[in-house]
Amino acid sequence: MTMTETIQVGVSEVVEHFEELEDPRSTINQRHPLVSVVVIAMMAVLAGANGPTAIAKWANIKKDRLLELLNLPNGIPQKDVYRRVLAALKPEAFQACFANWLSSLRDKGLDEKGVEQPVFAIDGKTLRRSHDRKKGLGALHSVSVWASDLGLTLAQVATDEKSNEITAIPELLKLVDINGAVITIDAMGAQTAIANQIVNSGGDYVFALKGNQSTAHDSVSDYIEEHMEDNFERVNARCHQTDEKGHGREELRTYYQMPAPTHLPGLSRWPGLATIGVAILICIRDGIETSEVRYFLSSLPLGVKNFARAVRGHWGIENSCHWTLDITYREDESRIRDENLRENFAWLNRFTLSLLKQHPGKDSIAMKRLKCGWSDDFLIETLTGTRT
């Protein structure tokens, strides 16, 4: 099999994921096959495109290669085609087409990394410039599931406001197989109903506590601080520490985990509650020391290293996903204001970031994305997971 044949086989497998996607366009506007339009959009976003105009410009530059790889009987689509398609596609249906693809990437990643209990971090992100006051459209706030060990966004649900995360999380959990996984959620999502959903689905949870769960937070913090005074001599506590240096700072993390004393106020109502814990971060930068203390409820059994891995994994959604989307993808500057279009584009950003993270090259995400723009072969490698 020649290199060209290998590439065509790989792209054909990508095309198959979208063959069941229903075309929302009228028959008059179906000059370009829906699947080809979607695949071009995904390839262009990998190569650096940030909207329909950029997709069209990239596609016109790469038209000879695209005509070889995809079914394009009427040539390369223009920008209005990408805008109409991505605005007309229902985000739920669009995202569903990626389910089998994500499942295979997840299984492959778990096998390669030897992860027995993956950490799935749930957190929200706002596209601050995506609002349209004239139309009464608030900024897009999406809540997503990030597989911390694998560098994969597994699902996304959009809301109008950050306050709606509580209603979005149960819907998000229905989109992902969480059996055997550890689900980490910030304090806003620390709800007994969500804990019950996770436990009933075969998962475990690690929930951060803050003022919104004041009774549980105060009970846990008071209990842990009391036992810190005698170095936990009266409880079966476990401790784990890490010390990391780099980028001009030193970070000392200390984790304590112990069985949950369910007699404390506010704890007996939590389904599956097994342990409580605390994470203490001390950071020294330019001679200045700062500290942060966070308390947690968890259904995990006693095992402080696993607890620490879950807590650290949750921080990864900010550092490895949201920060990259803002800095490399410039997502926070997006002015896309059509409701479906902005949500579908946010999903394309997250999914292509996942593909870039799966590529084994040692370059940064920003450099890999540049290479997708420079090299057709590298782009196909990243898209299909094959090596040419």
N, C-alpha and C positions, 0 to 999 in steps of 0.2 A: 504494500500500500504506500503510495507516495505521500509527501507532506501535505499537498493540497487535498488529497482524498481524506487524510486523517482529520484535517481541519473541518472539512465539509461534514464528516460523520459527527464530529463533536458539536457543531452548530445545529445539525439536525436533531440531536438529542435535546438541545435547549429549546428548539422550536416545539417539540412534542409537549412540553409543559404547558403551552398556551393553546393547544388545539381545541380544547373544550371551552375556551373563553368565548362567551356570546358577544357577537358584534353589536354594539349599541347604535351604530350609524344606520341611517336610512339607506336603502339599496342604491340610491342616486350617488351617495358619497362613498361607495365602496370600491373605488378604483384601485386602491392599494390594500393588499391583504392585511387584516388586523394583526396577525401573528408577526408579520414582517415589520410592521410599524412599531410594535412593542419591543421586538428584539433590537431594532435599530436604536430606539430610545435608551434601552438598557446599556448597549455598547457605548453610546455617546456619553452617557453619564459616567461610565467607567473611565472614559477618556477625558473627562473634565467638564462636560456640558452642564449648565445650571438652569436650563429652561428650554422651551420649544424652539426659540430662535437659534440657540446654540446647537441644539440637536440637528436642526436642518443644515446649518453651516457645516458641521462636522460630516454629516451624511453626504453632502455634495462633494466635499473634498475626497471622501472615501468611496465614491459611487462605483468605481470599477470593481473594487473588491466586494462591495455589498451586492452588486448585481451577480457576481459569481456565487455568493454564499446563500442568498435568500431569493424567495419567489417575489419578484418585482416586475410584473408584466408591463406596467406603465411607467417604469423608471423610478427615480428617487422621489419620495414624497416631499412636499414643501412644508414650511413651518406650521401653516394652518391645520394641516392634517394631524400633526403630533398634538397640537393644542386641542383640537376637537376630540380626538380619541382619548387622551388622558383626562379630559374634562367630562366626557360622557361615560367612561367606565366607572361602575360602582366600585368604590374602594374595597368592599368586602369580597366581591367576586374577583377583582384583580389580585388581591392578596392571596386568595384561596388557590390560585394557579401555582403559587410558589410552594405549596405545602409539601408535595412529594420531593421536590428539589431540596428544600430545607431539611426534610427528614433524612435524605441520603447524606447530606453534608454533616448533619448531626451524628448519625451513626458512624460515618467514616472518622469524624473527629474524635469521638469517644473511644473508638478502637485504637487509633493512632496514639492518643495521649494516655490511654489506660485509665480513663476517668470512670469510677464506679458510681459516684453520686454527683452528678453535675449541679452547679449552682446557677440558678436562673434569677437574675436581678430584674425587678420591676421598678421603673421610674418614669417620670414625665419630663417633657421638654417643650418649651414654647418657642414658636417662630415669631419673634417679636414684631417683625415688619409685615406680617401676612394679613393684617387687619384691613378692613375697608369700612371706614366710618359712614360713608355715604350710603352704603348698602346694609348697614347694621351688622356687619360681619366682624366678629371678634378675632383676635389672633389665634391661629391654630395651636392647640395644646394636644400633643399626642403622648400616649402612654405605651411603652413597649417592653417586651421581654428580651433581655440580653443574656445569652448563654456565656457566662464569664470565662469558663475554661476553654471555650471554643472560638470566641470572637464572632458569634452569630446573633443577629437579631431574628428572633423566631416569630414574632407577631407584633402588630401595632393596632391600637384603637385610638381614634381621634375624639377629642372633646372640645367644647368651646372655651372652657375655662379650667384653670388648675384645680379649682374646688370640686370639679366633677370627676376627679381621679377615683374617688371612692366608688362611684357607679361604673366607671370604665374597667376597673381591675377585674371584677367577676366575669365580665364579657371577655376580657383578654385571656383569662385563665382557661376559658372554654376552647380557645383556639390552639392550645398547646398541650401536648401529652406531658403532664408533669409527674407521672408515676415514677417514683424513685429519685426525684430531683429535690433539691433544697431551694425553696422560694424565699428570696430576701426582698423586703419592702420597707421603705422609710416610714416614719411615724404616721404620716397622713393616712396611709393604707393599712395601718395596724388596727384591724377590725375583727371582732369575734366571728362574724359571718364569713369573712374571707379566710380566716384560719380554719373554720369548719369545712369550707369548700376544698381547701388544699389537702387537709387530712383525709377527707372522704375520697379524694382523687388519687390517693396513694403517695402524696408528697409530704415533705417536712417544711416547716417555716422558721425563719429567723426575722423577727420584727423589731425595728428600732422603736424606742419609747421617747415621747416628749410630752409637752403640755396637754395635747389633745387626749391623752390617756393619763390624766393627772393622778388618779388613784393608783393605777398599776405602776406608773413611773415613780411616784413617791415611795410606794411600798418596796419596789426593787432597789432603788437608790439608797434608801435608809437601811435596808437589810444588808446590802453589800458593804456600805460604809461602816456599819457597826462591826461587821466581821473583819474588815480590813485592820481595825485597831489592834486585834490580837493575831494578825497574820493568818486568819481563817482556821484557827486551831479547833473551833467547835463545829465546823462544817466540812463536808467532803468537797473541797474546792480544788480545781485544777488551774494551772497557770502556764501560759506560753508567751515567750518574748521574741521579738525580732528587732534587729538593729540594722538599718540600711543607710548607706551614704551615697550621695550622688547629686549632680546638678546643683552643687553649692549648698547642700543642706544635709542634715542628719536626722533621721526619723526613728525614734524608739517607740515600738508598739508593744503594749502589754495587754494580754487577754486573760480574764478570769471567767471560769464557768463553774456552775454548781447546780445541784438539784433544786427544782423550784419548790419553795415552801408554800404550798397551796393554801395554807391557813391565813396567809397575809391578805389584807383587803384588796379586792379587785382581781385576784389571780385565779380563783376557782372557776370563773366563767369561761376561761380560755380553753377551747377544745384541744386535746392532745398535748397540753403544756407539760414539758418534762424538765426543762432547765432554764435558768436565767444566766445572764452574763453581763460583762462590762468590757469595753474596749477603751484603752487609754492611749492617746497619741501625744507624744512629746516631740516637737519639731524645733531644731536649732538651725537658724539661718542668719548669716552675717552677725553671729554672736548674740542674736535675740532668740529667746526661748518662748514658744507658745505651746499651749496644751488644749486638748479636746477630750471630753469624756462622754461616752454614749452607752446607754443601757439597753438590754435586749431581753425579749421573751422568745422562747424557742421550743419546738417539739423535738429537737434533736436530743438523742441520749447523751450522757456524759462522754466527752471526747473533745478536749479543748482545741486540738489542732484542726479538727474538722469545723468546729465553731469559728475559729479564727479565719479559716479559708473562706467560709461563707461571708463573714463580715468584710474581709478584704475584697472578695469577689464582687460585693455590691458596690464598693467604691470604684470598681472597674468600669461600670456603666458610664460614670462621669468622665473618667480619664481616657478610656479607650474608645468610647462611642460618642458621647455628646461633645466632648472637647474636639474630637476629630471632625465631627460634622460641622462644627462652628468654624474651626480654623482651616481645615483642608477643603471642605465642601462649601464654606462660606454660607452655611444654611441660615444662620441668624440674620443675614442680610437679604434673604429672598423676598421679593416683592410679588410673588405669585399670589393672587387673591381670589381666584375661582375656587370654590369649596372643594370639589372633587379633585381638580387639577393639583392643588397644593398638597392634598393628602396623598394622592398617588405619587407625586414627585418625592415627598418625604419618604415614602416606602421605597422608591427606587434608590434614593440616597442610602438608606439603611441596608438594603439588600446588596447593593454593589460594594458598600464598605465591608460587608461580610465576605464577599467574594475576594476582595483584596486581602483580607486577613487570612483567608485560606491558602493563598499563594505562598509557597515555602521560601520565597526569596527574602533576604535579610534587609532589603531597603525599607525605608519608612513608607507609610501609606501615601504621603504626598508624592514621593518619588515613584512609587508603583503606579500612581494615577498618571503622572507625567509620562511614564514609559508606555502606558496603554495608549496615550495620545501619539507617541512617537512611533511605536512598533505595532504593526497589525498582528504579528505572531504573538507578541507578549499579551496583547489584548485578548486574543482567542484563548491563549493558555489560561488567563485569569477567568474568563467567562465560562469555559468548559471544564476546567480542572485537568486538562490534558497537557502534555509536553510535546511541542512540535520539534 
